[in-house]
Amino acid sequence: MKMTAPLDLCWYQTKVGPLAPWRLGGSRGLDARMFPVSPKDLADKFEKLRVADVVDALDRLGHRDVGMMSQRIRPMWEGIQFAGVAVTARYVPYQGYVPSMSVEEYEKWVGWYYGNGCSYPYMDIVQDGNVICLDMNAQEVGLWGSHVALAAMHKGVRGVVLDGGCRDRAEIKIQKSKVFSSTPARTEVQGRIQFESMNQPIACGDVQVRPGDVIVADDDGVCVVPPKFIDEVLKIATKVRDDDKKARRARYEKLGLPKDDTV
């Protein structure tokens, strides 16, 4: 298992000051693309936009279908909407066997496995404005559930996108944890999946996600915005949203409909 440098120590100018040639993960890492704003500031700006607005903006910039995750990545409950800066991690299928043991021994092994086989090291670095994106090889494994979802919410994580399983669906909905996943799940992680790396480019929903990408999600799906497009996408998507609101507001008035937040 390897763990690369914490995102908040080398990704944002908030910690390192002027732009510097930091890298994530040594020679296999990614050249850092620094932002003059914090993850929270970016998340707050993009959360005012619909996924449709962002996709329309990318179309107008000539980046048709760029960053559109597969529709197999679906919200765990209807009405989820979030945006934020990606923190990524990859998990791979477990390679080994589960030894025969007593129930008491198994309980001890469960704890050992969480610490040594299937850890969540990114939980130590996420902050308000981040979105956790996990490549789980689309496995139906309960890596994510209601307990860890609450821990992420406590950290200020805006949402979670899993190319893999999430369990405790009813509790996830009740506590309003914002989770997208490719499948519901039933199992524990032990002997099924293990942590491989974090803050590296991953595949999630059939698209590439890099740490620092902006993730936008709502009932329509999930979209990834690379940092080099952020300023232009924000400007164009905001105009798309405002024009749509104005046109729909006029229709509301003609139909005598009461105004709501969407107009």
Backbone hydrogen bonds, N-H to C=O, Kabsch-Sander energy under -0.5 kcal/mol:
donor,donor_aa,acceptor,acceptor_aa,energy
2,K,196,E,-1.2
9,L,6,P,-1.4
10,C,6,P,-0.8
10,C,7,L,-0.9
11,W,7,L,-1.8
13,Q,35,F,-1.3
15,K,12,Y,-1.6
16,V,12,Y,-1.5
17,G,13,Q,-1.8
22,W,20,A,-2.1
24,L,30,L,-1.2
25,G,23,R,-0.5
28,R,25,G,-1.3
29,G,26,G,-2.0
32,A,22,W,-1.7
34,M,32,A,-0.7
35,F,11,W,-0.5
42,L,38,S,-2.0
43,A,39,P,-2.8
44,D,40,K,-2.7
45,K,41,D,-1.7
46,F,42,L,-2.5
47,E,43,A,-2.3
48,K,45,K,-0.9
49,L,46,F,-1.8
54,V,50,R,-1.8
55,V,51,V,-2.7
56,D,52,A,-2.4
57,A,53,D,-2.0
58,L,54,V,-2.3
59,D,55,V,-2.2
60,R,56,D,-2.1
61,L,57,A,-1.2
62,G,59,D,-1.8
63,H,58,L,-3.0
66,V,63,H,-1.7
68,M,65,D,-1.0
69,M,67,G,-0.9
69,M,222,V,-2.2
70,S,205,G,-2.7
73,I,70,S,-1.8
74,R,72,R,-0.9
74,R,181,S,-2.6
76,M,179,V,-2.6
80,I,77,W,-0.9
82,F,217,A,-2.3
84,G,215,I,-1.8
85,V,129,G,-2.6
86,A,213,D,-3.3
87,V,131,V,-2.4
89,A,133,C,-1.6
90,R,197,S,-2.9
91,Y,135,D,-3.2
92,V,194,Q,-2.6
94,Y,192,R,-1.7
96,G,94,Y,-0.6
106,Y,102,S,-2.7
107,E,103,V,-2.2
108,K,104,E,-1.5
109,W,105,E,-2.2
110,V,106,Y,-2.5
111,G,107,E,-1.6
112,W,108,K,-2.1
113,Y,109,W,-2.7
114,Y,110,V,-1.9
115,G,111,G,-1.4
116,N,112,W,-2.0
117,G,113,Y,-3.0
118,C,113,Y,-2.8
123,M,120,Y,-1.9
124,D,121,P,-1.7
125,I,122,Y,-1.5
126,V,122,Y,-1.8
129,G,156,G,-1.6
130,N,127,Q,-2.2
131,V,85,V,-2.4
132,I,159,G,-2.0
133,C,87,V,-2.7
133,C,131,V,-0.5
134,L,161,V,-2.7
135,D,89,A,-2.5
136,M,134,L,-0.8
136,M,163,D,-1.3
138,A,163,D,-2.2
139,Q,136,M,-1.7
141,V,139,Q,-1.8
142,G,187,T,-0.9
143,L,141,V,-2.0
144,W,165,G,-0.9
149,A,145,G,-1.9
150,L,146,S,-1.4
151,A,147,H,-1.7
152,A,148,V,-2.2
153,M,149,A,-2.2
154,H,150,L,-2.3
155,K,151,A,-1.2
156,G,152,A,-0.6
156,G,153,M,-1.2
157,V,152,A,-2.2
158,R,130,N,-2.8
159,G,130,N,-0.7
160,V,178,K,-1.9
161,V,132,I,-3.0
162,L,180,F,-2.3
163,D,134,L,-2.7
164,G,162,L,-1.3
165,G,139,Q,-1.7
166,C,183,T,-1.3
167,R,144,W,-2.5
172,I,168,D,-2.8
173,K,169,R,-2.0
174,I,170,A,-2.4
175,Q,171,E,-2.7
176,K,173,K,-1.1
177,S,172,I,-2.2
179,V,177,S,-1.1
180,F,160,V,-2.7
181,S,74,R,-2.6
182,S,162,L,-0.7
182,S,164,G,-1.4
183,T,164,G,-1.2
185,A,166,C,-1.6
192,R,189,V,-2.5
193,I,189,V,-1.8
194,Q,92,V,-2.7
195,F,117,G,-2.0
196,E,90,R,-2.7
197,S,90,R,-1.4
199,N,88,T,-2.7
202,I,209,V,-2.6
204,C,202,I,-0.5
204,C,207,V,-2.6
207,V,204,C,-1.0
209,V,202,I,-2.6
212,G,86,A,-1.8
213,D,210,R,-2.5
214,V,225,V,-2.7
215,I,84,G,-3.1
216,V,223,C,-2.5
217,A,82,F,-2.8
218,D,221,G,-2.2
221,G,218,D,-2.0
223,C,216,V,-2.8
224,V,67,G,-1.8
225,V,214,V,-3.0
229,F,226,P,-2.1
230,I,227,P,-1.4
233,V,229,F,-2.8
234,L,230,I,-2.7
235,K,231,D,-2.0
236,I,232,E,-2.6
237,A,233,V,-3.0
238,T,234,L,-1.8
239,K,235,K,-1.4
240,V,236,I,-2.5
241,R,237,A,-2.6
242,D,238,T,-2.5
243,D,239,K,-2.8
244,D,240,V,-2.1
245,K,241,R,-2.5
246,K,242,D,-2.3
247,A,243,D,-2.2
248,R,244,D,-2.7
249,R,245,K,-2.5
250,A,246,K,-1.7
251,R,247,A,-1.5
252,Y,248,R,-2.6
253,E,249,R,-2.3
254,K,250,A,-1.9
255,L,251,R,-2.1
256,G,252,Y,-0.9
257,L,252,Y,-2.4
263,V,260,D,-1.6
